[in-house]
């Protein structure tokens, strides 16, 4: 097993992995998306068989995130995308991520996929782990890297959901809106916090946490997302 695969497995185990595509068998985590709607995501691992050079059959695991789609009184499953690790793999630290262009998953360890992201007009980025869940939308007037390195910049709209005690019912959401440019520090970061759930103790804790460190976390989050452009897509 490679370190990258191990990192993803460890990260997703904390988020609860399912092994089926039946909505009733999956563990759904709620989150507030960039459109303001509360949605649900779950995680699955699929094992595929392939033949290596010795003609022996070897299992390969792939990790995916699914979205819950309401269907009457129940829900169906929609594939969100394939998960790849992002981070310092050599230091045993990585975060589970998804990169999407036109709803297609891209692998940042494939040069062709990185070029697709660089030349795209927009792309979606998801990250899971560390008791938080984020969805970021990067949007350019022309192309991501062309605008990031130019005067127009790239618009970033993002929600990050924080889960105290890994709660599946109560969480708070930071909505960020900012323009990113490679040669200029953001002058203003749009920030708004909202709270979901009804557990009085958790709600009190979340509001205290947000008041104490919410804006500082927002600045750190913007720097993290800018680093994706600096160090991966537009380097």
Z-matrix of the N, CA and C atoms (Angstrom, degrees):
N
C 1 1.463
C 2 1.528 1 109.17
N 3 1.341 2 118.17 1 133.51
C 4 1.453 3 121.15 2 179.80
C 5 1.519 4 110.07 3 -79.12
N 6 1.333 5 115.28 4 160.38
C 7 1.452 6 120.37 5 178.96
C 8 1.515 7 111.01 6 -63.06
N 9 1.337 8 116.45 7 -36.56
C 10 1.467 9 119.87 8 179.34
C 11 1.515 10 110.89 9 -60.99
N 12 1.334 11 116.64 10 -45.02
C 13 1.465 12 119.99 11 179.54
C 14 1.519 13 110.61 12 -65.07
N 15 1.348 14 116.52 13 -40.92
C 16 1.447 15 120.39 14 -179.62
C 17 1.517 16 110.55 15 -62.86
N 18 1.332 17 117.15 16 -40.13
C 19 1.455 18 121.43 17 -179.68
C 20 1.518 19 111.07 18 -61.77
N 21 1.330 20 116.46 19 -44.01
C 22 1.456 21 120.25 20 179.18
C 23 1.515 22 110.85 21 -63.96
N 24 1.331 23 116.92 22 -43.06
C 25 1.458 24 120.50 23 -178.45
C 26 1.518 25 111.47 24 -62.54
N 27 1.340 26 117.35 25 -41.81
C 28 1.451 27 121.11 26 179.72
C 29 1.523 28 110.65 27 -65.51
N 30 1.328 29 116.84 28 -44.08
C 31 1.448 30 120.93 29 -179.91
C 32 1.523 31 111.86 30 -62.92
N 33 1.309 32 116.13 31 -45.58
C 34 1.454 33 119.48 32 -175.45
C 35 1.516 34 112.61 33 -75.27
N 36 1.320 35 117.38 34 -24.21
C 37 1.457 36 119.31 35 177.93
C 38 1.525 37 110.52 36 -62.34
N 39 1.342 38 116.88 37 -31.82
C 40 1.458 39 120.61 38 177.75
C 41 1.517 40 111.64 39 -73.99
N 42 1.340 41 117.36 40 -17.57
C 43 1.451 42 121.70 41 179.98
C 44 1.528 43 112.09 42 -99.07
N 45 1.307 44 116.48 43 -4.07
C 46 1.461 45 124.69 44 -179.31
C 47 1.520 46 111.86 45 77.38
N 48 1.305 47 116.77 46 105.11
C 49 1.462 48 122.88 47 179.14
C 50 1.517 49 109.43 48 -92.89
N 51 1.324 50 116.32 49 139.22
C 52 1.439 51 121.30 50 171.70
C 53 1.511 52 110.19 51 -105.27
N 54 1.301 53 117.41 52 166.39
C 55 1.466 54 120.70 53 -179.78
C 56 1.514 55 111.06 54 -124.71
N 57 1.314 56 116.84 55 21.41
C 58 1.455 57 119.24 56 -179.04
C 59 1.514 58 109.05 57 -144.15
N 60 1.327 59 116.32 58 163.48
C 61 1.454 60 121.20 59 177.75
C 62 1.523 61 111.58 60 -102.12
N 63 1.331 62 117.87 61 8.41
C 64 1.449 63 122.43 62 175.31
C 65 1.524 64 107.85 63 -79.03
N 66 1.343 65 117.19 64 122.10
C 67 1.459 66 120.83 65 -176.05
C 68 1.522 67 112.41 66 -57.49
N 69 1.326 68 117.02 67 -33.23
C 70 1.456 69 120.36 68 -178.05
C 71 1.529 70 111.92 69 -70.19
N 72 1.322 71 117.84 70 -22.68
C 73 1.452 72 121.47 71 -177.28
C 74 1.527 73 113.13 72 -93.25
N 75 1.322 74 117.41 73 -2.95
C 76 1.452 75 121.00 74 -176.46
C 77 1.531 76 111.00 75 -100.65
N 78 1.315 77 115.74 76 151.66
C 79 1.452 78 121.72 77 176.16
C 80 1.526 79 108.13 78 -95.27
N 81 1.313 80 116.47 79 117.62
C 82 1.452 81 121.14 80 -172.82
C 83 1.515 82 111.59 81 -100.30
N 84 1.330 83 116.10 82 127.50
C 85 1.462 84 120.98 83 176.65
C 86 1.529 85 108.95 84 -103.32
N 87 1.348 86 117.52 85 124.66
C 88 1.468 87 119.64 86 178.33
C 89 1.530 88 111.04 87 -78.53
N 90 1.318 89 115.97 88 150.52
C 91 1.460 90 121.13 89 173.93
C 92 1.520 91 108.58 90 -154.98
N 93 1.325 92 116.37 91 154.28
C 94 1.461 93 120.16 92 176.66
C 95 1.514 94 107.97 93 -94.77
N 96 1.326 95 116.24 94 127.91
C 97 1.457 96 121.78 95 -174.95
C 98 1.532 97 110.76 96 -92.23
N 99 1.326 98 116.18 97 177.20
C 100 1.462 99 121.08 98 -176.51
C 101 1.527 100 112.34 99 -68.58
N 102 1.332 101 117.99 100 -16.07
C 103 1.462 102 120.73 101 176.57
C 104 1.523 103 112.02 102 -90.10
N 105 1.336 104 117.24 103 3.04
C 106 1.459 105 121.86 104 178.74
C 107 1.512 106 114.53 105 88.80
N 108 1.326 107 117.81 106 -7.21
C 109 1.462 108 121.50 107 -179.36
C 110 1.531 109 110.74 108 -84.81
N 111 1.324 110 115.99 109 143.62
C 112 1.458 111 121.12 110 173.76
C 113 1.523 112 108.16 111 -86.22
N 114 1.332 113 116.20 112 121.68
C 115 1.455 114 121.92 113 -178.13
C 116 1.526 115 109.26 114 -120.85
N 117 1.333 116 116.77 115 177.25
C 118 1.456 117 121.06 116 -178.83
C 119 1.522 118 110.53 117 -131.31
N 120 1.327 119 115.83 118 139.51
C 121 1.454 120 121.39 119 179.97
C 122 1.521 121 109.20 120 -129.84
N 123 1.324 122 116.23 121 148.16
C 124 1.462 123 121.94 122 175.36
C 125 1.521 124 108.03 123 -137.15
N 126 1.330 125 115.85 124 170.31
C 127 1.460 126 120.56 125 -173.73
C 128 1.522 127 110.04 126 -130.51
N 129 1.321 128 115.72 127 138.66
C 130 1.458 129 121.37 128 -179.52
C 131 1.516 130 110.20 129 -133.64
N 132 1.313 131 115.23 130 150.64
C 133 1.464 132 122.15 131 173.21
C 134 1.520 133 108.08 132 -118.07
N 135 1.324 134 116.56 133 128.20
C 136 1.458 135 122.09 134 178.43
C 137 1.522 136 109.29 135 -114.09
N 138 1.309 137 116.31 136 135.58
C 139 1.456 138 121.61 137 178.96
C 140 1.524 139 109.41 138 -105.03
N 141 1.337 140 115.86 139 124.57
C 142 1.452 141 121.68 140 179.22
C 143 1.527 142 109.10 141 -115.68
N 144 1.316 143 116.47 142 150.84
C 145 1.458 144 121.96 143 178.06
C 146 1.529 145 109.65 144 -102.66
N 147 1.336 146 116.75 145 135.18
C 148 1.453 147 119.84 146 174.03
C 149 1.517 148 108.93 147 -139.39
N 150 1.309 149 116.20 148 159.15
C 151 1.465 150 121.60 149 -177.83
C 152 1.524 151 109.67 150 -100.61
N 153 1.355 152 116.19 151 127.06
C 154 1.457 153 120.08 152 179.98
C 155 1.530 154 110.16 153 -88.21
N 156 1.340 155 116.54 154 -171.74
C 157 1.458 156 121.25 155 -176.23
C 158 1.526 157 112.81 156 -63.95
N 159 1.303 158 117.34 157 -25.47
C 160 1.470 159 121.13 158 178.94
C 161 1.523 160 111.81 159 -86.77
N 162 1.334 161 115.47 160 6.25
C 163 1.461 162 122.68 161 179.63
C 164 1.525 163 112.88 162 67.83
N 165 1.329 164 115.62 163 19.18
C 166 1.462 165 119.64 164 175.76
C 167 1.526 166 109.80 165 -94.30
N 168 1.315 167 115.36 166 142.91
C 169 1.447 168 120.56 167 -179.50
C 170 1.532 169 109.73 168 -79.38
N 171 1.340 170 115.83 169 125.82
C 172 1.453 171 121.04 170 -178.26
C 173 1.532 172 109.65 171 -122.70
N 174 1.347 173 116.93 172 137.44
C 175 1.471 174 119.17 173 177.98
C 176 1.529 175 111.32 174 -79.87
N 177 1.302 176 116.50 175 141.95
C 178 1.460 177 122.96 176 175.63
C 179 1.519 178 108.65 177 -127.91
N 180 1.325 179 116.20 178 129.05
C 181 1.454 180 120.36 179 179.98
C 182 1.523 181 110.67 180 -99.26
N 183 1.323 182 114.43 181 136.46
C 184 1.460 183 121.54 182 174.97
C 185 1.524 184 107.94 183 -126.12
N 186 1.326 185 115.40 184 145.43
C 187 1.460 186 120.39 185 -173.85
C 188 1.524 187 109.60 186 -117.62
N 189 1.327 188 116.00 187 137.69
C 190 1.455 189 121.53 188 -175.79
C 191 1.521 190 110.92 189 -135.89
N 192 1.324 191 115.40 190 157.35
C 193 1.460 192 122.07 191 170.37
C 194 1.522 193 108.44 192 -113.50
N 195 1.323 194 115.99 193 141.92
C 196 1.457 195 122.69 194 178.96
C 197 1.521 196 110.17 195 -119.23
N 198 1.320 197 116.07 196 150.42
C 199 1.453 198 122.18 197 172.35
C 200 1.518 199 109.83 198 -105.99
N 201 1.325 200 116.24 199 145.13
C 202 1.458 201 121.18 200 174.88
C 203 1.522 202 109.20 201 -87.06
N 204 1.311 203 116.32 202 129.07
C 205 1.465 204 121.54 203 178.02
C 206 1.527 205 108.28 204 -113.55
N 207 1.345 206 118.60 205 117.43
C 208 1.469 207 120.31 206 179.76
C 209 1.526 208 111.22 207 -57.79
N 210 1.331 209 114.69 208 136.64
C 211 1.468 210 120.43 209 179.22
C 212 1.523 211 107.00 210 -143.79
N 213 1.342 212 115.26 211 91.79
C 214 1.460 213 119.70 212 -175.79
C 215 1.526 214 109.83 213 65.18
N 216 1.335 215 115.92 214 -126.70
C 217 1.454 216 120.41 215 -179.94
C 218 1.521 217 112.28 216 -90.53
N 219 1.317 218 116.89 217 0.60
C 220 1.457 219 120.62 218 -179.93
C 221 1.528 220 109.13 219 -123.39
N 222 1.319 221 117.80 220 -160.59
C 223 1.462 222 121.55 221 178.88
C 224 1.507 223 109.88 222 -145.82
N 225 1.304 224 115.50 223 152.03
C 226 1.456 225 121.58 224 174.99
C 227 1.530 226 109.00 225 -112.85
N 228 1.322 227 115.83 226 172.86
C 229 1.460 228 121.52 227 -174.94
C 230 1.519 229 110.60 228 -109.81
N 231 1.335 230 116.21 229 132.78
C 232 1.457 231 122.58 230 173.81
C 233 1.524 232 108.64 231 -122.22
N 234 1.310 233 117.21 232 128.51
C 235 1.447 234 120.69 233 178.97
C 236 1.524 235 110.66 234 -67.86
N 237 1.333 236 117.04 235 123.38
C 238 1.455 237 121.26 236 176.43
C 239 1.515 238 110.94 237 -83.07
N 240 1.346 239 117.07 238 -51.98
C 241 1.452 240 119.57 239 179.35
C 242 1.512 241 112.29 240 172.58
N 243 1.342 242 114.87 241 173.16
C 244 1.463 243 120.91 242 179.18
C 245 1.515 244 110.36 243 -89.03
N 246 1.324 245 115.42 244 141.09
C 247 1.461 246 122.35 245 -175.15
C 248 1.522 247 110.90 246 -96.00
N 249 1.343 248 114.93 247 133.95
C 250 1.466 249 122.20 248 173.68
C 251 1.526 250 108.81 249 -130.25
N 252 1.335 251 117.75 250 148.25
C 253 1.466 252 119.94 251 -179.43
C 254 1.515 253 111.58 252 -76.87
N 255 1.317 254 115.61 253 145.59
C 256 1.458 255 121.98 254 175.73
C 257 1.518 256 107.73 255 -134.21
N 258 1.329 257 116.89 256 123.78
C 259 1.456 258 119.40 257 179.17
C 260 1.504 259 111.70 258 148.92
N 261 1.320 260 115.33 259 -159.56
C 262 1.451 261 122.62 260 -176.14
C 263 1.527 262 109.73 261 -92.18
N 264 1.327 263 115.86 262 83.00
C 265 1.461 264 120.10 263 -175.26
C 266 1.522 265 111.75 264 -62.49
N 267 1.322 266 117.15 265 -34.53
C 268 1.465 267 119.63 266 -178.77
C 269 1.517 268 112.25 267 -66.84
N 270 1.323 269 116.71 268 -21.45
C 271 1.463 270 121.39 269 177.94
C 272 1.521 271 111.60 270 -101.71
N 273 1.329 272 116.07 271 15.62
C 274 1.467 273 122.66 272 178.05
C 275 1.533 274 111.79 273 61.16
N 276 1.337 275 116.39 274 29.42
C 277 1.458 276 119.75 275 177.13
C 278 1.517 277 108.96 276 -127.03
N 279 1.293 278 116.46 277 124.91
C 280 1.453 279 121.49 278 176.64
C 281 1.512 280 108.22 279 -156.62
N 282 1.324 281 115.10 280 159.86
C 283 1.452 282 120.19 281 177.48
C 284 1.520 283 108.09 282 -120.83
N 285 1.316 284 116.43 283 146.18
C 286 1.461 285 121.33 284 -179.12
C 287 1.527 286 108.87 285 -78.97
N 288 1.331 287 116.80 286 127.45
C 289 1.461 288 120.44 287 -175.36
C 290 1.517 289 112.61 288 -135.88
N 291 1.330 290 114.33 289 159.47
C 292 1.459 291 122.55 290 172.66
C 293 1.517 292 107.97 291 -133.12
N 294 1.338 293 116.92 292 132.35
C 295 1.459 294 123.44 293 172.73
C 296 1.524 295 107.63 294 -114.46
N 297 1.331 296 116.81 295 128.67
C 298 1.466 297 121.07 296 -177.73
C 299 1.520 298 111.42 297 -128.40
N 300 1.329 299 116.24 298 133.03
C 301 1.461 300 122.78 299 167.94
C 302 1.523 301 106.68 300 -123.98
N 303 1.326 302 115.84 301 120.35
C 304 1.471 303 121.04 302 -176.27
C 305 1.525 304 111.28 303 53.17
N 306 1.333 305 115.88 304 42.46
C 307 1.468 306 123.90 305 177.86
C 308 1.530 307 113.76 306 67.79
N 309 1.324 308 117.80 307 11.27
C 310 1.459 309 121.54 308 178.11
C 311 1.524 310 109.76 309 -103.25
N 312 1.345 311 116.68 310 130.44
C 313 1.460 312 121.08 311 179.05
C 314 1.518 313 110.88 312 -71.19
N 315 1.337 314 115.21 313 138.76
C 316 1.457 315 121.07 314 177.56
C 317 1.525 316 109.58 315 -123.82
N 318 1.331 317 114.70 316 147.77
C 319 1.458 318 122.55 317 -177.94
C 320 1.525 319 108.76 318 -103.99
N 321 1.329 320 117.50 319 114.08
C 322 1.456 321 120.84 320 -176.19
C 323 1.529 322 112.71 321 -70.25
N 324 1.331 323 117.32 322 -4.51
C 325 1.464 324 120.67 323 175.96
C 326 1.527 325 111.51 324 -95.49
N 327 1.341 326 115.79 325 6.07
C 328 1.452 327 122.29 326 174.91
C 329 1.523 328 108.76 327 -112.08
N 330 1.342 329 116.98 328 121.49
C 331 1.460 330 121.32 329 -175.27
C 332 1.522 331 112.30 330 -57.20
N 333 1.319 332 116.50 331 -38.99
C 334 1.464 333 120.03 332 -179.29
C 335 1.529 334 111.37 333 -63.29
N 336 1.323 335 116.48 334 -39.44
C 337 1.464 336 120.16 335 179.27
C 338 1.525 337 111.41 336 -69.17
N 339 1.317 338 116.86 337 -36.87
C 340 1.468 339 120.15 338 177.05
C 341 1.528 340 110.10 339 -62.92
N 342 1.332 341 117.05 340 -40.12
C 343 1.461 342 120.57 341 177.74
C 344 1.522 343 111.26 342 -64.73
N 345 1.316 344 116.26 343 -36.24
C 346 1.464 345 119.86 344 176.93
C 347 1.516 346 110.55 345 -62.46
N 348 1.331 347 116.96 346 -42.54
C 349 1.459 348 120.96 347 177.36
C 350 1.528 349 110.93 348 -64.48
N 351 1.328 350 116.61 349 -42.01
C 352 1.464 351 121.40 350 -177.55
C 353 1.518 352 111.97 351 -62.22
N 354 1.318 353 117.09 352 -36.14
C 355 1.465 354 121.40 353 -175.54
C 356 1.531 355 113.34 354 -96.52
N 357 1.325 356 116.41 355 -3.36
C 358 1.456 357 120.24 356 -179.37
C 359 1.527 358 110.62 357 -70.44
N 360 1.305 359 115.33 358 155.36
C 361 1.459 360 120.31 359 175.15
C 362 1.523 361 110.22 360 -82.22
N 363 1.320 362 115.91 361 -26.52
C 364 1.462 363 120.30 362 175.75
C 365 1.519 364 109.22 363 -159.29
N 366 1.309 365 116.00 364 158.29
C 367 1.468 366 121.29 365 173.05
C 368 1.525 367 109.81 366 -152.98
N 369 1.335 368 114.98 367 157.20
C 370 1.461 369 122.30 368 178.06
C 371 1.519 370 109.41 369 -105.84
N 372 1.321 371 114.81 370 143.58
C 373 1.454 372 121.29 371 -179.88
C 374 1.525 373 108.11 372 -131.83
N 375 1.338 374 116.25 373 130.36
C 376 1.462 375 122.06 374 175.55
C 377 1.522 376 108.92 375 -121.42
N 378 1.332 377 116.05 376 144.30
C 379 1.459 378 120.00 377 172.92
C 380 1.524 379 109.32 378 -137.19
N 381 1.331 380 114.68 379 144.15
C 382 1.457 381 121.44 380 -175.93
C 383 1.529 382 108.74 381 -134.82
N 384 1.324 383 116.58 382 134.13
C 385 1.458 384 119.59 383 176.01
C 386 1.515 385 111.89 384 136.78
N 387 1.334 386 116.12 385 163.83
C 388 1.457 387 120.42 386 179.55
C 389 1.513 388 112.93 387 63.67
N 390 1.348 389 116.99 388 31.43
C 391 1.467 390 123.89 389 -178.50
C 392 1.530 391 112.18 390 57.23
N 393 1.354 392 115.22 391 35.20
C 394 1.450 393 119.83 392 172.72
C 395 1.525 394 108.97 393 -144.02
N 396 1.332 395 115.70 394 157.94
C 397 1.454 396 122.03 395 179.23
C 398 1.526 397 107.23 396 -142.10
N 399 1.335 398 116.48 397 124.94
C 400 1.458 399 120.75 398 -177.06
C 401 1.520 400 111.66 399 -123.54
N 402 1.324 401 114.36 400 147.95
C 403 1.459 402 121.86 401 168.17
C 404 1.513 403 107.26 402 -130.64
N 405 1.327 404 116.76 403 122.16
C 406 1.456 405 122.08 404 -179.69
C 407 1.523 406 109.69 405 -121.28
N 408 1.310 407 115.54 406 139.01
C 409 1.458 408 122.00 407 175.85
C 410 1.534 409 107.84 408 -115.13
N 411 1.347 410 116.29 409 116.47
C 412 1.459 411 122.62 410 176.34
C 413 1.522 412 107.91 411 -98.18
N 414 1.335 413 117.36 412 126.62
C 415 1.459 414 120.79 413 -176.05
C 416 1.524 415 110.68 414 -133.89
N 417 1.338 416 115.91 415 133.38
C 418 1.464 417 122.22 416 178.41
C 419 1.521 418 109.80 417 -121.49
N 420 1.330 419 116.54 418 158.24
C 421 1.465 420 120.42 419 174.04
C 422 1.519 421 110.86 420 -73.10
N 423 1.338 422 116.25 421 -36.31
C 424 1.454 423 121.58 422 -177.94
C 425 1.528 424 111.11 423 -117.29
N 426 1.339 425 116.26 424 -80.86
C 427 1.459 426 122.75 425 176.89
C 428 1.528 427 108.66 426 -133.87
N 429 1.330 428 116.51 427 149.82
C 430 1.459 429 120.49 428 -175.66
C 431 1.528 430 112.08 429 -53.57
N 432 1.313 431 118.59 430 -58.16
C 433 1.462 432 120.36 431 -174.17
C 434 1.516 433 112.49 432 -73.66
N 435 1.319 434 117.02 433 -34.65
C 436 1.470 435 120.34 434 177.39
C 437 1.522 436 110.46 435 -60.88
N 438 1.314 437 116.81 436 -44.81
C 439 1.458 438 121.20 437 -179.27
C 440 1.529 439 112.21 438 -75.62
N 441 1.337 440 116.58 439 -35.57
C 442 1.464 441 120.46 440 178.95
C 443 1.524 442 110.45 441 -62.06
N 444 1.318 443 116.82 442 -38.33
C 445 1.465 444 121.70 443 179.82
C 446 1.524 445 113.06 444 -89.56
N 447 1.315 446 117.00 445 0.56
C 448 1.456 447 121.39 446 179.88
C 449 1.516 448 112.38 447 -111.06
N 450 1.340 449 116.31 448 -158.79
C 451 1.460 450 121.59 449 -175.86
C 452 1.525 451 113.30 450 -84.84
N 453 1.329 452 116.90 451 -24.43
C 454 1.468 453 118.78 452 -176.02
C 455 1.518 454 113.05 453 -74.22
N 456 1.324 455 116.40 454 -34.46
C 457 1.448 456 119.77 455 -177.01
C 458 1.516 457 112.18 456 73.56
N 459 1.319 458 115.03 457 178.14
C 460 1.469 459 123.01 458 178.83
C 461 1.522 460 108.41 459 -117.82
N 462 1.324 461 116.35 460 128.18
C 463 1.462 462 120.22 461 178.26
C 464 1.529 463 110.11 462 -80.74
N 465 1.312 464 115.30 463 134.28
C 466 1.463 465 122.14 464 178.75
C 467 1.523 466 108.78 465 -119.17
N 468 1.319 467 116.10 466 120.00
C 469 1.467 468 122.67 467 173.46
C 470 1.522 469 106.31 468 -117.71
N 471 1.327 470 117.01 469 124.92
C 472 1.468 471 118.78 470 -170.35
C 473 1.527 472 111.42 471 -148.63
N 474 1.324 473 114.91 472 142.43
C 475 1.457 474 120.51 473 166.38
C 476 1.521 475 108.50 474 -116.74
N 477 1.331 476 115.64 475 138.46
C 478 1.453 477 121.83 476 171.76
C 479 1.520 478 107.84 477 -123.54
N 480 1.319 479 115.80 478 124.81
C 481 1.456 480 122.37 479 -178.29
C 482 1.520 481 109.44 480 -103.84
N 483 1.332 482 116.37 481 129.67
C 484 1.462 483 122.65 482 -178.15
C 485 1.527 484 109.57 483 -112.66
N 486 1.339 485 115.98 484 132.75
C 487 1.460 486 122.12 485 -172.86
C 488 1.530 487 110.90 486 -116.97
N 489 1.327 488 118.65 487 103.34
C 490 1.466 489 120.25 488 178.49
C 491 1.526 490 110.64 489 -67.53
N 492 1.309 491 116.53 490 134.71
C 493 1.469 492 121.86 491 -179.48
C 494 1.529 493 111.50 492 55.34
N 495 1.330 494 116.09 493 28.55
C 496 1.471 495 121.75 494 179.64
C 497 1.532 496 111.79 495 56.92
N 498 1.321 497 116.48 496 34.62
C 499 1.460 498 121.93 497 -177.11
C 500 1.527 499 111.66 498 -63.23
N 501 1.326 500 115.97 499 146.09
C 502 1.467 501 121.78 500 175.17
C 503 1.528 502 111.03 501 -103.72
N 504 1.338 503 117.15 502 4.78
C 505 1.467 504 120.51 503 -178.24
C 506 1.524 505 112.80 504 -122.55
N 507 1.322 506 116.72 505 -33.96
C 508 1.458 507 120.69 506 -174.76
C 509 1.526 508 110.13 507 -119.51
N 510 1.334 509 115.53 508 132.59
C 511 1.461 510 120.63 509 178.76
C 512 1.519 511 109.44 510 -160.71
N 513 1.314 512 115.80 511 161.03
C 514 1.464 513 118.00 512 172.70
C 515 1.513 514 109.57 513 -120.76
N 516 1.320 515 114.56 514 152.03
C 517 1.457 516 121.99 515 -172.04
C 518 1.513 517 110.83 516 -122.80
N 519 1.324 518 116.20 517 130.00
C 520 1.457 519 121.70 518 174.00
C 521 1.525 520 108.30 519 -104.86
N 522 1.333 521 116.49 520 120.19
C 523 1.463 522 122.65 521 177.34
C 524 1.526 523 108.09 522 -99.95
N 525 1.335 524 115.95 523 123.38
C 526 1.458 525 121.39 524 -178.05
C 527 1.518 526 110.23 525 -119.90
N 528 1.322 527 115.25 526 143.90
C 529 1.463 528 122.03 527 178.19
C 530 1.522 529 107.28 528 -140.84
N 531 1.347 530 117.47 529 117.59
C 532 1.451 531 120.04 530 -174.42
C 533 1.527 532 109.66 531 -155.01
N 534 1.334 533 115.36 532 155.11
C 535 1.454 534 121.31 533 174.61
C 536 1.515 535 109.16 534 -103.49
N 537 1.338 536 117.12 535 129.21
C 538 1.463 537 122.66 536 -176.96
C 539 1.529 538 110.48 537 -107.60
N 540 1.338 539 115.84 538 129.59
C 541 1.457 540 121.81 539 175.27
C 542 1.519 541 108.56 540 -132.61
N 543 1.322 542 116.35 541 141.29
C 544 1.459 543 120.05 542 -174.31
C 545 1.524 544 113.03 543 -66.75
N 546 1.328 545 117.75 544 -28.23
C 547 1.462 546 120.96 545 -174.43
C 548 1.524 547 113.20 546 -110.41
N 549 1.330 548 115.23 547 14.30
C 550 1.460 549 117.93 548 -177.45
C 551 1.522 550 110.64 549 -147.96
N 552 1.334 551 115.63 550 132.91
C 553 1.468 552 120.75 551 176.68
C 554 1.523 553 109.31 552 -73.80
N 555 1.333 554 118.40 553 137.42
C 556 1.469 555 119.88 554 179.09
C 557 1.527 556 111.80 555 -54.72
N 558 1.322 557 116.28 556 130.90
C 559 1.454 558 121.57 557 -179.29
C 560 1.519 559 112.27 558 -81.98
N 561 1.326 560 115.62 559 -26.36
C 562 1.465 561 119.82 560 -177.47
C 563 1.522 562 109.50 561 -151.01
N 564 1.317 563 115.47 562 137.08
C 565 1.462 564 121.33 563 177.32
C 566 1.520 565 108.27 564 -119.12
N 567 1.332 566 116.01 565 116.05
C 568 1.451 567 119.00 566 174.94
C 569 1.513 568 109.75 567 -70.57
N 570 1.340 569 117.24 568 130.90
C 571 1.465 570 120.80 569 -174.36
C 572 1.516 571 110.02 570 -141.26
N 573 1.336 572 114.83 571 133.45
C 574 1.462 573 120.26 572 175.63
C 575 1.521 574 108.89 573 -148.97
N 576 1.315 575 116.71 574 133.34
C 577 1.474 576 121.54 575 179.99
C 578 1.522 577 109.87 576 -110.93
N 579 1.340 578 115.80 577 141.85
C 580 1.461 579 121.42 578 175.62
C 581 1.528 580 108.65 579 -138.51
N 582 1.341 581 115.68 580 159.23
C 583 1.457 582 120.62 581 -172.89
C 584 1.522 583 110.24 582 -127.65
N 585 1.320 584 115.67 583 137.03
C 586 1.466 585 122.42 584 -178.67
C 587 1.524 586 109.04 585 -124.02
N 588 1.339 587 117.21 586 137.51
C 589 1.452 588 121.41 587 177.68
C 590 1.508 589 112.25 588 121.35
N 591 1.342 590 116.14 589 178.20
C 592 1.467 591 120.75 590 -175.06
C 593 1.520 592 113.92 591 -137.49
N 594 1.340 593 118.37 592 4.54
C 595 1.458 594 120.86 593 177.86
C 596 1.526 595 108.55 594 -75.62
N 597 1.317 596 117.15 595 113.79
C 598 1.462 597 121.68 596 -172.39
C 599 1.526 598 112.38 597 -58.92
N 600 1.325 599 116.83 598 -43.78
C 601 1.468 600 120.02 599 -178.23
C 602 1.521 601 111.52 600 -66.58
N 603 1.325 602 116.35 601 -44.02
C 604 1.459 603 119.92 602 179.78
C 605 1.527 604 111.16 603 -66.81
N 606 1.329 605 116.14 604 -38.96
C 607 1.457 606 119.67 605 179.00
C 608 1.535 607 110.98 606 -63.20
N 609 1.333 608 116.27 607 -42.09
C 610 1.463 609 120.24 608 178.24
C 611 1.527 610 110.74 609 -63.20
N 612 1.333 611 115.62 610 -43.86
C 613 1.463 612 120.08 611 179.56
C 614 1.524 613 110.84 612 -62.59
N 615 1.338 614 117.12 613 -44.16
C 616 1.457 615 120.55 614 -178.77
C 617 1.521 616 111.55 615 -62.85
N 618 1.325 617 116.93 616 -42.09
C 619 1.466 618 120.01 617 -178.61
C 620 1.524 619 111.03 618 -66.63
N 621 1.334 620 116.62 619 -36.03
C 622 1.462 621 119.74 620 175.68
C 623 1.522 622 110.70 621 -66.18
N 624 1.343 623 115.90 622 -44.21
C 625 1.462 624 120.15 623 179.54
C 626 1.525 625 110.90 624 -61.37
N 627 1.328 626 115.44 625 -42.64
C 628 1.460 627 119.45 626 -177.89
C 629 1.529 628 111.09 627 -66.28
N 630 1.329 629 117.20 628 -41.03
C 631 1.453 630 120.43 629 179.87
C 632 1.531 631 111.36 630 -65.19
N 633 1.339 632 115.89 631 -37.02
C 634 1.457 633 120.42 632 -175.64
C 635 1.530 634 113.07 633 -78.55
N 636 1.343 635 116.35 634 -37.47
C 637 1.452 636 118.05 635 -172.49
C 638 1.516 637 115.39 636 -138.21
N 639 1.315 638 117.28 637 8.10
C 640 1.462 639 120.45 638 -176.15
C 641 1.518 640 113.64 639 -58.27
N 642 1.335 641 117.21 640 -49.82
C 643 1.464 642 120.10 641 -176.96
C 644 1.519 643 111.75 642 -71.16
N 645 1.336 644 116.60 643 -33.77
C 646 1.466 645 119.80 644 176.95
C 647 1.519 646 110.08 645 -65.93
N 648 1.333 647 117.28 646 -39.96
C 649 1.456 648 121.24 647 176.60
C 650 1.525 649 110.50 648 -63.95
N 651 1.326 650 116.18 649 -36.75
C 652 1.466 651 120.42 650 179.49
C 653 1.526 652 110.79 651 -61.95
N 654 1.325 653 116.75 652 -45.16
C 655 1.465 654 121.02 653 178.70
C 656 1.525 655 110.25 654 -62.47
N 657 1.338 656 116.86 655 -44.30
C 658 1.465 657 120.97 656 179.02
C 659 1.523 658 111.05 657 -62.61
N 660 1.332 659 115.85 658 -37.41
C 661 1.457 660 121.09 659 -179.47
C 662 1.529 661 110.91 660 -66.43
N 663 1.325 662 116.23 661 -40.90
C 664 1.469 663 120.26 662 177.91
C 665 1.527 664 110.07 663 -63.11
N 666 1.321 665 117.13 664 -41.94
C 667 1.465 666 120.85 665 178.46
C 668 1.528 667 110.75 666 -62.15
N 669 1.339 668 116.40 667 -40.81
C 670 1.472 669 120.67 668 178.03
C 671 1.522 670 110.68 669 -59.35
N 672 1.322 671 116.47 670 -46.36
C 673 1.457 672 119.90 671 -176.01
C 674 1.529 673 111.01 672 -71.30
N 675 1.331 674 116.93 673 -35.22
C 676 1.462 675 119.72 674 175.30
C 677 1.520 676 110.60 675 -63.55
N 678 1.340 677 116.50 676 -33.92
C 679 1.469 678 120.25 677 -179.39
C 680 1.524 679 111.74 678 -66.15
N 681 1.333 680 117.80 679 -25.75
C 682 1.460 681 120.64 680 175.65
C 683 1.524 682 110.01 681 -63.93
N 684 1.332 683 116.08 682 -39.22
C 685 1.457 684 119.99 683 177.61
C 686 1.528 685 110.52 684 -73.07
N 687 1.320 686 116.98 685 -46.29
C 688 1.470 687 121.48 686 -178.56
C 689 1.533 688 111.84 687 -60.93
N 690 1.334 689 115.87 688 -48.21
C 691 1.473 690 120.83 689 -166.50
C 692 1.510 691 115.90 690 -99.60
N 693 1.337 692 117.80 691 -13.87
C 694 1.470 693 119.58 692 -175.39
C 695 1.521 694 111.80 693 -124.52
N 696 1.303 695 116.69 694 -58.52
C 697 1.458 696 120.44 695 -169.22
C 698 1.527 697 113.05 696 -84.87
N 699 1.329 698 116.65 697 -39.73
C 700 1.475 699 120.29 698 -174.66
C 701 1.514 700 112.85 699 -116.58
N 702 1.308 701 118.61 700 22.90
C 703 1.469 702 120.37 701 -177.04
C 704 1.532 703 111.53 702 -73.46
